Amino acid sequence: MQIRVNGGENVRATEALGTSVSAYLERELARFAHQITRVEVHMSDENAEKGGADHKRCTVEARVEGRPPYVVTEHSATMRQAMVGATEKLYRLIEHDLGRLHDRSPPA
């Protein structure tokens, strides 16, 4: 599973951030590691100058062999919360979709 972390508005994608995010995603998505070919993470602070709640955004796109891309977005007060929320959404989405495919496949 190849993981790429991108910074956006007011977020620098440092090597430390990339390493931290990659390690978290590898751990949380390990169940699907053999099916996921690539993950793109886009992080941004949409309202950096003004402050306020839920202005950190994390969008995660996962490519699974033979399926259209899965894309989720989470807004939160902190970048970590946004990343965790987006990862949880992605996990549930992949689990649901691949589970449906498995349920539809004929028995072996």
C-alpha distances in whole Angstrom, upper triangle without the diagonal:
4,6,10,13,16,20,22,26,27,24,23,19,20,18,19,18,14,14,15,13,10,11,13,10,8,11,12,10,9,11,9,6,7,8,6,5,5,7,11,13,17,19,23,26,28,32,32,35,37,35,35,33,29,29,25,23,19,17,14,12,10,9,10,11,15,15,16,14,14,16,18,20,22,25,26,28,26,23,21,23,21,18,18,20,17,15,17,18,15,14,18,17,15,17,20,19,17,20,22,21,21,25,26,25,28,28,28
4,7,10,13,17,20,23,24,21,20,16,17,15,17,16,12,12,14,12,9,11,13,10,9,13,14,12,12,15,13,10,11,11,8,6,5,6,9,11,14,17,21,24,26,30,29,33,35,33,34,32,28,27,24,21,18,16,13,12,10,10,11,13,16,16,17,14,15,16,18,19,21,24,25,28,25,21,20,22,21,17,19,20,17,15,19,19,16,16,20,19,17,19,22,21,20,23,25,24,24,28,29,28,31,32,31
4,7,10,13,16,20,21,18,16,13,14,13,14,12,9,10,11,9,6,9,11,8,9,12,13,11,13,15,13,11,14,13,10,9,6,5,6,8,11,13,17,21,23,26,26,29,31,30,30,28,25,24,20,18,14,13,10,10,9,10,13,15,18,18,17,14,14,14,15,16,18,21,22,24,21,18,17,19,17,14,15,17,15,13,16,17,14,15,19,18,16,19,22,21,20,23,25,25,26,29,30,29,33,34,33
4,7,10,13,17,18,15,13,10,12,11,13,11,7,10,12,9,8,12,13,11,12,15,16,15,16,19,17,15,17,17,13,11,8,6,5,6,9,11,15,18,20,24,23,27,28,27,28,27,24,22,18,16,13,12,10,10,10,12,15,17,20,19,18,15,15,14,15,16,17,20,21,23,20,16,16,19,17,14,16,18,15,14,18,18,16,17,21,20,19,22,24,23,23,26,28,27,28,31,32,32,36,37,36
4,7,10,14,14,11,10,7,9,9,11,8,5,9,10,7,8,11,12,11,13,16,16,15,18,20,19,17,20,19,16,15,11,8,6,5,6,8,11,15,17,20,19,23,25,24,25,23,20,19,15,13,10,10,9,11,12,14,18,20,23,22,20,16,16,14,15,14,15,17,18,19,17,13,13,16,14,11,14,16,13,13,17,18,16,18,21,20,20,23,25,24,25,27,29,29,30,33,34,34,38,39,39
4,7,10,11,9,8,6,9,11,12,10,8,12,13,11,11,15,15,14,16,19,19,19,21,24,22,20,23,22,18,17,13,11,7,6,5,6,9,12,14,18,17,20,22,22,23,22,19,17,14,12,10,10,10,12,14,16,20,22,25,23,21,17,17,15,15,14,15,16,18,19,17,13,15,17,14,12,16,17,15,15,19,19,17,20,23,22,22,25,27,26,27,30,31,31,33,35,36,36,40,41,42
4,7,8,5,5,5,8,11,12,9,10,13,14,12,14,17,17,16,19,21,21,21,24,26,25,24,26,26,22,21,17,14,11,8,6,5,6,9,12,14,13,17,19,19,20,20,17,14,12,10,10,11,12,14,17,19,23,26,28,26,24,20,19,17,16,14,15,15,16,17,15,11,14,16,13,13,16,17,15,17,20,20,19,22,24,24,24,27,29,28,29,32,33,34,35,38,39,39,43,44,45
4,6,5,7,8,12,15,16,13,13,17,17,15,17,20,19,19,22,24,23,23,26,29,27,26,29,27,24,23,19,16,13,10,7,6,4,7,9,12,11,14,17,17,18,18,16,13,10,9,10,10,13,15,18,21,24,27,29,27,24,20,20,17,16,14,14,14,15,16,15,12,15,17,14,14,18,18,16,18,21,21,20,23,25,24,25,28,29,29,30,33,34,34,36,39,39,40,44,46,46
4,6,8,11,14,17,18,15,16,20,19,18,20,23,22,22,25,27,26,26,29,32,30,29,32,31,27,27,23,20,16,13,10,8,5,6,6,9,8,11,13,14,16,16,15,11,10,10,11,13,16,18,21,24,27,30,32,30,27,23,22,19,18,15,15,14,15,15,14,12,16,17,15,15,19,19,18,20,23,22,22,25,27,26,28,31,32,31,33,36,37,37,39,41,42,43,47,48,49
4,7,10,12,16,16,14,16,19,18,17,20,23,22,22,25,27,26,27,30,33,31,31,34,33,29,28,25,21,18,15,12,9,6,6,8,9,7,9,12,12,15,16,15,11,10,11,13,15,18,20,23,26,30,33,35,32,30,26,25,22,20,17,17,15,15,15,13,12,15,17,15,16,19,20,19,21,24,24,24,27,29,28,30,32,34,34,35,38,39,39,41,43,44,45,49,51,51
4,6,9,12,13,10,12,15,15,14,16,19,18,19,22,23,23,24,27,29,28,27,30,30,26,25,22,18,15,12,10,7,5,6,10,11,9,12,15,14,16,17,15,12,10,10,11,13,15,18,21,24,27,30,32,30,28,24,23,20,19,16,15,14,14,14,12,9,13,15,13,13,17,18,17,18,22,22,22,24,27,26,27,30,31,31,33,35,37,37,39,41,42,43,47,48,48
4,6,9,10,8,10,13,14,13,15,18,18,19,21,23,23,24,26,29,28,27,30,29,26,25,21,18,15,13,11,9,9,10,13,15,13,15,18,18,20,20,19,16,13,13,13,15,16,19,21,24,27,30,32,31,29,25,24,21,21,18,18,18,18,17,15,12,14,17,16,15,18,20,19,20,23,24,23,25,28,28,28,31,33,33,34,36,38,38,40,42,43,44,47,48,49
4,7,8,6,7,10,11,10,12,15,15,16,18,20,20,21,23,26,25,23,26,26,22,21,18,15,12,10,9,8,10,12,15,17,16,19,21,21,22,22,20,17,14,14,12,14,14,16,18,21,24,27,29,28,26,22,22,20,19,18,18,18,18,18,15,12,14,17,15,14,17,19,17,18,21,22,21,23,26,26,26,28,30,30,31,34,35,35,37,39,40,41,44,45,45
4,5,5,6,9,10,11,12,14,16,16,18,20,21,22,24,27,26,24,27,27,24,23,19,17,15,13,13,12,13,15,18,20,18,21,23,22,24,24,22,20,17,17,15,17,17,19,21,23,26,29,32,30,29,25,25,23,22,21,21,21,20,20,17,14,15,18,17,15,18,21,20,20,23,24,23,25,28,28,28,30,33,33,33,35,38,37,39,41,43,43,46,47,47
4,5,5,6,9,10,10,12,14,15,16,18,20,21,22,25,25,22,25,26,22,21,18,16,15,14,14,14,16,18,22,23,21,24,27,26,27,27,25,23,19,19,17,18,18,20,21,23,25,27,31,30,29,25,25,23,23,22,22,23,23,23,19,16,16,20,19,16,19,22,20,20,23,25,23,24,28,28,27,30,32,32,32,35,37,37,37,40,42,42,45,45,45
4,5,5,6,9,10,11,12,14,15,17,18,20,21,25,24,22,25,26,23,22,20,17,16,14,15,14,16,18,21,23,21,24,26,24,26,25,23,22,18,19,17,19,18,20,21,24,26,29,32,31,30,26,25,24,23,22,21,22,21,21,17,14,14,17,17,15,17,20,20,19,22,24,23,24,27,28,27,29,32,32,32,34,37,37,37,40,42,42,45,45,45
4,5,5,6,8,10,11,12,14,16,16,18,20,23,23,21,24,24,21,21,18,15,14,11,12,10,13,15,18,20,18,21,23,22,23,22,20,18,15,15,13,15,15,17,19,21,24,27,30,28,27,24,22,20,19,18,18,18,17,18,14,11,10,14,14,11,14,17,16,15,19,21,20,21,24,25,24,26,29,29,30,32,34,34,35,38,39,40,43,43,44
4,6,5,6,8,10,10,12,14,15,16,17,21,20,18,21,21,18,17,14,12,11,9,11,11,14,16,20,22,20,24,26,24,26,24,22,20,17,16,13,14,13,15,16,18,21,23,27,26,25,21,20,19,18,18,18,19,19,20,16,13,13,16,15,12,14,17,16,15,18,20,18,19,23,23,22,25,27,27,27,30,32,32,33,36,37,37,40,41,41
4,6,5,6,9,10,10,12,14,15,16,20,19,17,20,21,18,18,15,13,13,12,14,14,17,19,23,25,23,27,29,27,28,26,24,23,19,19,16,17,16,17,17,20,22,24,28,27,26,23,22,21,21,20,20,21,21,22,18,15,14,17,17,14,15,18,17,16,19,21,19,20,23,24,23,25,28,28,28,30,33,32,33,36,37,37,40,41,40
4,6,5,6,9,10,11,12,14,15,19,19,17,21,22,19,19,17,14,14,12,14,13,16,18,21,23,22,25,27,25,25,24,21,21,17,17,14,16,15,17,18,20,22,25,28,27,27,23,22,20,19,19,18,19,18,19,15,12,10,14,14,11,12,16,15,13,16,19,18,18,22,23,22,23,26,27,27,29,32,32,32,35,37,37,40,40,40
4,6,5,6,9,10,11,12,14,17,17,15,19,19,16,17,14,11,11,9,11,11,14,16,19,22,21,24,26,24,24,22,19,19,15,14,11,12,11,14,14,17,19,22,25,24,23,19,18,17,16,15,15,16,16,17,14,11,9,12,12,8,10,13,12,10,14,16,14,15,18,19,19,21,23,24,24,26,28,29,29,32,34,34,37,38,38
4,5,5,6,9,10,10,12,15,15,12,16,17,13,14,11,9,10,9,12,13,17,19,22,25,24,28,29,27,28,26,23,22,18,17,14,14,12,13,13,15,17,20,23,22,22,18,17,17,17,17,17,19,19,21,18,14,13,15,15,11,12,15,14,11,15,17,15,15,19,19,18,20,23,23,22,25,27,27,28,31,32,32,35,36,35
4,6,5,6,9,10,10,14,15,13,16,17,15,16,14,12,14,13,16,16,19,22,25,27,26,30,31,29,29,27,24,24,20,19,16,17,15,16,15,18,19,21,25,24,24,21,20,19,19,19,19,21,21,22,18,16,13,16,16,12,12,16,15,12,15,18,16,15,19,20,19,20,23,24,23,25,28,28,28,31,33,33,36,35,35
4,6,5,6,8,10,13,14,13,17,17,15,16,15,12,13,12,15,15,18,20,23,25,25,28,29,27,26,24,21,22,18,17,14,15,13,15,14,17,18,21,25,23,23,20,18,17,16,17,16,18,18,19,16,13,11,12,13,9,9,12,12,9,11,14,13,13,16,18,17,18,21,22,21,23,26,26,26,29,31,31,35,34,35
4,5,5,6,8,11,11,10,14,14,11,13,11,9,11,10,13,14,18,20,23,25,25,29,30,28,27,25,22,22,18,16,13,13,10,12,11,14,15,18,21,19,19,16,14,14,14,15,15,18,18,20,17,14,12,13,13,9,9,12,10,7,10,12,10,10,14,15,14,15,18,19,18,20,23,23,23,26,28,28,31,32,32
4,6,5,6,9,9,8,11,12,10,12,11,10,12,13,16,17,21,24,26,29,29,32,34,31,31,28,25,25,22,20,16,16,13,14,12,14,14,17,20,20,20,18,16,17,17,18,19,21,22,24,21,18,16,17,17,13,13,15,14,10,13,15,13,12,15,16,14,15,19,19,18,20,23,23,23,26,28,27,30,30,30
4,6,5,9,10,9,13,14,13,15,15,13,16,15,19,19,23,25,28,30,30,33,34,32,31,28,25,26,22,21,18,18,15,16,15,17,17,19,23,22,23,20,18,19,18,19,19,22,21,23,21,18,15,16,17,13,12,15,14,11,12,15,13,11,15,17,15,15,19,20,19,20,23,24,23,26,28,28,31,30,30
4,6,8,9,10,13,14,12,15,14,13,15,14,17,18,21,24,26,28,28,32,33,30,29,26,23,24,21,19,16,16,13,15,13,16,16,19,21,20,21,18,16,16,15,16,16,19,19,21,19,17,14,14,15,11,9,12,11,8,8,11,10,8,11,13,12,12,16,17,16,17,21,21,21,23,26,26,29,29,29
4,5,6,6,10,10,9,12,12,10,13,14,17,18,22,25,27,29,30,33,34,32,31,28,25,25,22,20,16,15,12,13,10,12,12,15,18,16,17,15,13,14,14,16,17,20,21,23,21,19,16,17,16,13,12,13,12,8,9,11,9,7,10,12,10,10,14,14,13,15,18,18,18,21,23,23,26,26,26
4,5,5,8,10,9,12,13,12,16,16,20,22,25,28,30,33,33,37,37,35,34,31,28,29,25,23,20,19,16,16,13,14,13,15,18,18,20,18,16,18,18,20,21,24,24,27,24,22,19,20,20,16,15,17,16,12,13,15,12,10,13,15,12,12,16,16,14,16,19,19,18,21,23,23,26,25,25
4,6,8,9,10,13,14,14,18,19,22,24,27,30,32,35,35,39,39,37,36,33,29,30,27,25,21,20,17,17,14,15,13,14,17,17,19,17,16,18,18,21,21,25,26,28,26,24,22,22,21,18,16,18,17,13,13,15,12,9,12,13,10,9,13,14,12,12,16,16,15,18,20,20,22,22,22
4,6,5,6,10,11,12,15,17,20,22,26,29,31,34,34,38,39,37,35,33,29,30,27,24,20,19,15,14,11,11,9,11,14,13,15,14,13,15,16,19,21,24,25,28,26,24,22,22,21,18,17,18,16,13,13,14,11,9,11,12,8,9,12,12,10,12,15,14,14,17,19,18,21,21,21
4,5,5,8,10,10,14,16,20,22,26,29,31,34,34,38,39,37,36,33,30,30,27,24,20,19,15,14,11,11,9,11,14,14,16,15,14,17,18,20,22,25,26,29,27,24,22,23,22,18,18,19,17,14,15,16,13,11,15,15,11,12,16,15,13,15,18,17,17,20,22,21,24,24,23
4,6,8,11,13,16,19,23,25,29,32,34,37,37,41,42,40,40,37,33,33,30,27,24,22,18,16,13,11,9,9,13,14,16,16,16,18,20,23,25,28,30,32,30,27,26,26,25,22,21,22,20,17,18,19,16,14,17,16,13,13,17,16,13,15,18,16,15,19,20,19,21,21,20
4,6,9,11,15,18,21,24,27,31,32,35,36,40,41,39,38,35,32,32,29,26,22,20,16,14,10,8,6,6,9,10,13,12,12,16,18,21,23,27,28,32,30,27,25,26,24,21,21,21,19,16,17,17,14,13,15,14,10,11,14,12,10,13,15,13,13,17,18,17,20,20,20
4,6,8,11,14,17,20,24,27,29,32,33,36,37,36,35,32,29,29,26,22,19,16,13,10,7,6,4,7,10,10,11,10,10,13,15,18,20,24,26,29,27,24,22,23,21,18,18,19,16,14,15,15,12,11,14,13,10,12,15,13,11,15,17,15,16,19,20,20,23,24,23
4,7,10,14,17,20,24,27,29,32,33,36,38,36,36,34,30,30,26,23,20,17,13,11,8,6,6,7,10,11,12,10,12,14,17,19,22,25,27,30,28,24,24,25,23,19,20,21,18,16,18,18,14,15,18,16,13,16,18,16,15,18,20,18,19,22,23,22,25,26,26
4,7,10,13,17,20,24,25,29,29,33,34,33,33,31,27,26,23,20,16,14,10,8,6,5,7,9,13,12,12,10,11,12,14,17,19,22,24,27,25,21,21,22,20,17,18,19,16,14,17,17,13,14,17,16,13,16,19,17,16,20,21,20,21,25,25,25,28,29,29
4,7,10,13,17,20,22,25,26,29,31,29,29,27,23,23,19,16,13,10,7,6,4,6,9,12,15,14,13,10,9,10,11,13,16,19,20,23,21,18,17,18,16,13,15,15,12,11,14,14,11,12,15,14,13,16,18,17,17,20,22,21,22,25,26,26,30,31,31
4,7,10,13,17,19,22,22,26,27,26,27,25,21,20,17,14,10,8,6,5,6,9,12,15,17,16,14,10,10,9,11,12,14,17,19,21,19,16,16,17,15,12,15,15,12,12,15,15,12,14,17,16,15,18,20,19,20,23,24,24,25,28,29,29,33,34,34
4,6,10,14,15,19,19,23,24,23,23,21,18,16,13,10,7,6,5,7,9,12,15,18,20,18,17,13,12,10,10,10,11,14,15,18,15,12,13,14,11,9,12,13,10,10,14,13,11,14,17,16,16,19,21,20,21,24,25,25,27,30,31,31,35,36,36
4,7,10,12,15,16,19,21,20,20,19,16,14,11,8,6,5,6,9,12,15,18,21,23,21,18,15,14,11,10,9,11,12,14,16,14,11,13,14,11,10,13,13,11,12,16,15,14,17,19,18,19,22,23,23,24,27,28,28,30,32,33,34,38,39,40
4,7,9,13,13,16,18,16,17,16,13,11,8,6,5,7,9,12,15,18,21,24,26,24,22,18,16,13,12,10,10,10,11,13,11,8,10,12,9,8,12,13,11,13,16,16,15,18,20,20,21,23,25,25,26,29,30,31,32,34,36,37,40,41,42
4,6,9,9,13,14,13,14,14,11,8,6,5,7,9,12,15,18,21,24,28,29,27,24,21,19,16,14,11,11,10,11,12,11,8,12,13,10,11,14,14,13,15,18,18,18,21,23,22,24,26,27,27,29,31,33,33,35,37,38,39,43,45,46
4,6,6,9,10,10,11,11,9,6,5,6,9,12,15,18,21,25,28,31,33,30,27,24,22,19,16,13,12,9,10,10,9,8,12,13,10,12,16,15,15,18,20,20,20,23,25,24,26,29,30,30,32,34,35,36,38,40,41,42,46,47,48
4,6,9,9,9,10,11,9,5,6,7,10,12,16,19,22,25,29,32,33,30,27,24,22,19,17,13,12,10,11,11,12,11,15,15,12,15,18,17,16,19,21,20,21,24,26,25,27,30,30,30,33,35,35,36,39,40,41,43,46,48,49
4,6,6,6,8,9,9,6,8,10,13,16,20,22,26,29,32,36,37,34,31,28,26,22,20,16,15,11,12,11,12,12,16,16,14,17,20,19,19,22,24,23,24,27,28,28,30,32,33,33,36,38,38,40,42,43,44,46,50,51,53
4,6,6,9,11,11,8,8,11,14,17,20,23,27,30,33,37,38,35,33,29,28,24,22,18,16,13,13,11,11,12,15,16,15,17,20,20,20,23,25,24,26,28,30,30,31,34,35,35,37,39,40,41,43,45,46,48,51,53,54
4,6,9,12,13,11,12,15,18,21,24,27,30,34,37,40,42,39,36,33,31,27,25,21,20,17,16,14,15,15,19,20,18,21,24,23,23,26,28,28,29,32,33,33,35,37,38,39,41,43,44,45,47,48,50,51,55,56,58
4,7,10,12,10,12,15,19,21,25,28,31,35,38,41,42,39,37,33,31,28,25,21,19,16,15,13,14,16,19,19,18,21,24,23,23,27,28,28,29,32,33,33,35,37,38,38,41,42,43,45,47,48,49,51,55,56,58
4,7,9,8,10,13,17,20,23,27,30,33,36,40,41,38,36,32,30,26,24,20,17,14,12,10,11,13,17,16,16,19,21,20,21,24,25,25,27,30,30,31,33,35,36,37,39,40,41,43,45,46,47,49,53,54,56
4,7,7,10,13,16,19,23,26,29,33,35,39,40,37,35,31,29,25,22,18,16,12,10,8,11,13,16,15,15,18,20,18,20,23,24,23,26,28,28,29,32,33,34,35,37,38,39,41,43,44,45,47,51,52,54
4,6,8,11,14,17,21,24,27,31,33,37,38,35,32,29,26,23,20,16,13,9,7,5,9,12,14,12,12,15,17,15,17,20,20,20,23,25,25,26,28,30,30,32,34,35,36,38,40,41,42,44,48,49,51
4,6,8,11,14,17,20,23,27,29,33,34,31,29,25,23,19,16,12,9,5,4,4,7,9,12,10,9,12,14,12,13,17,17,17,19,21,22,22,25,26,27,28,30,32,33,34,36,37,39,41,44,45,47
4,6,10,13,16,19,23,26,29,33,34,31,28,25,22,19,16,12,10,6,6,6,8,9,12,11,9,13,15,14,14,17,19,18,20,23,23,23,26,28,28,29,31,33,34,35,37,38,40,42,45,47,48
4,7,10,13,17,20,23,26,30,32,29,26,23,20,17,14,10,8,6,5,6,6,6,9,9,7,9,12,11,11,14,16,16,17,20,21,21,23,26,26,27,29,31,32,33,35,37,38,40,43,45,46
4,7,10,13,17,20,23,26,28,25,22,19,17,13,11,7,6,5,7,9,9,7,10,9,6,8,11,10,9,12,14,14,14,17,19,18,20,23,23,24,26,28,29,30,32,34,35,36,40,41,43
4,7,10,13,17,19,23,25,22,20,16,14,11,8,6,5,7,9,11,10,7,9,9,5,6,9,8,6,9,12,11,11,14,16,16,17,20,21,21,23,25,26,27,29,31,32,34,37,38,40
4,7,10,13,16,20,21,18,16,12,10,7,6,4,6,9,12,15,14,11,12,12,9,8,11,10,7,9,12,10,10,13,15,14,15,18,19,19,21,23,24,25,27,29,29,31,34,36,37
4,7,10,13,16,18,16,14,10,8,6,5,6,9,12,14,17,16,13,13,13,10,8,11,10,7,7,10,9,7,11,13,12,12,15,17,16,18,20,21,22,24,26,27,28,32,33,34
4,7,10,13,15,12,10,6,6,4,7,9,12,15,18,21,20,17,17,17,14,12,14,13,10,10,13,11,8,11,13,11,11,15,16,15,16,19,20,20,22,24,25,25,29,31,32
4,6,10,12,10,9,6,5,7,9,12,15,18,20,24,22,19,19,19,16,14,15,15,11,10,13,12,8,10,12,10,9,12,14,13,13,16,18,17,19,22,22,23,26,28,28
4,7,9,7,7,5,7,9,12,15,18,22,24,27,26,23,22,23,20,17,19,19,15,14,16,15,11,13,15,12,10,14,15,13,13,16,17,16,18,21,21,21,24,26,26
4,6,6,7,7,8,11,14,17,20,24,26,29,28,25,24,24,22,20,20,20,17,15,17,15,12,12,14,12,9,12,13,11,10,13,15,13,14,18,18,17,21,22,23
4,6,8,9,11,15,18,21,24,28,30,33,32,29,28,28,26,23,24,24,20,19,20,19,15,16,17,15,12,14,16,13,11,15,15,13,14,18,17,16,20,21,21
4,7,9,12,15,19,22,25,29,32,35,34,31,30,30,28,25,26,25,22,21,22,20,17,17,18,15,13,15,16,12,11,14,14,11,14,17,15,15,18,20,20
4,6,8,12,15,19,22,26,28,32,31,28,28,28,25,23,23,22,19,18,19,17,14,15,15,12,10,13,13,9,9,13,13,10,13,16,15,15,19,21,22
4,7,10,13,16,20,23,26,30,29,27,27,26,23,22,23,21,18,18,19,16,13,15,16,12,11,14,14,11,12,15,15,13,16,19,18,18,22,24,25
4,6,10,13,17,20,23,26,26,23,23,23,20,18,19,18,15,14,16,14,11,13,14,11,10,14,14,11,13,16,16,15,18,20,20,21,24,27,27
4,7,10,14,17,20,24,23,20,20,20,17,15,16,15,11,11,13,10,7,10,11,8,7,11,11,10,11,14,15,15,17,19,20,21,25,26,28
4,7,10,14,17,20,20,18,18,17,14,13,14,13,9,10,12,9,7,11,12,9,10,14,14,13,15,17,18,18,21,23,23,24,28,30,31
4,7,10,13,17,17,15,15,14,11,10,12,9,6,8,9,7,6,10,10,9,11,14,14,14,16,18,19,20,22,24,24,26,30,31,33
4,7,10,14,14,12,13,12,8,9,11,8,6,9,10,8,9,12,13,12,14,17,17,17,20,22,22,24,26,27,28,30,34,35,37
4,7,10,11,10,11,9,5,7,9,6,5,9,10,8,10,13,14,13,16,18,18,19,22,23,24,26,28,29,30,32,36,37,38
4,7,9,9,10,8,5,9,10,8,8,12,13,12,14,17,17,17,20,22,22,23,25,27,28,29,31,32,34,36,39,41,42
4,6,7,8,6,5,9,10,8,10,13,13,13,16,18,18,19,22,23,24,25,27,28,30,32,33,34,36,38,41,42,44
4,7,9,7,7,11,12,11,13,16,16,17,19,21,22,23,25,27,27,29,31,32,33,35,37,38,40,41,45,46,47
4,5,5,6,9,10,11,12,14,15,17,18,20,21,23,24,26,27,29,30,31,33,35,36,37,39,41,44,45,46
4,5,5,6,9,10,10,12,14,15,16,18,20,21,22,24,26,27,28,30,32,33,34,36,38,39,42,43,44
4,5,5,6,8,10,11,12,14,15,16,18,20,21,22,24,26,27,28,30,32,32,34,36,37,41,41,42
4,5,5,6,8,10,11,12,14,15,17,18,20,21,22,24,26,27,29,30,31,33,35,36,40,40,41
4,6,5,6,9,10,11,12,14,16,16,18,20,21,22,24,25,27,29,30,31,33,35,38,39,40
4,5,5,6,9,10,10,12,14,15,16,18,20,21,22,24,26,27,28,30,32,33,36,37,38
4,6,5,6,9,10,11,12,14,15,16,18,20,21,22,24,26,27,28,30,32,35,35,36
4,5,5,6,9,10,11,12,14,15,17,18,20,21,23,25,26,27,29,30,34,35,36
4,5,5,6,9,10,10,12,14,15,16,18,20,21,23,24,25,27,29,32,33,34
4,5,5,6,9,10,11,12,14,15,16,18,20,21,22,24,26,27,30,31,32
4,5,5,6,9,10,11,12,14,15,16,18,20,21,22,24,26,29,30,31
4,5,5,6,9,10,11,12,14,15,17,18,20,21,23,25,28,29,31
4,5,5,6,8,10,11,12,14,15,17,18,20,21,23,26,27,28
4,5,5,6,8,10,11,12,14,15,16,18,20,21,24,25,26
4,6,5,6,8,10,10,12,14,15,16,18,20,23,24,26
4,5,5,6,8,10,11,12,14,15,17,19,22,23,25
4,5,5,6,8,10,11,12,14,15,16,20,21,23
4,6,5,6,8,10,10,12,14,15,19,19,21
4,6,5,6,9,10,10,12,14,18,19,21
4,5,5,6,9,10,11,13,16,18,20
4,5,5,6,9,10,11,14,15,17
4,5,5,6,9,10,13,14,16
4,5,5,6,9,12,14,16
4,5,5,6,10,12,14
4,5,5,8,9,11
4,6,8,9,12
4,6,9,12
4,6,9
4,6
4
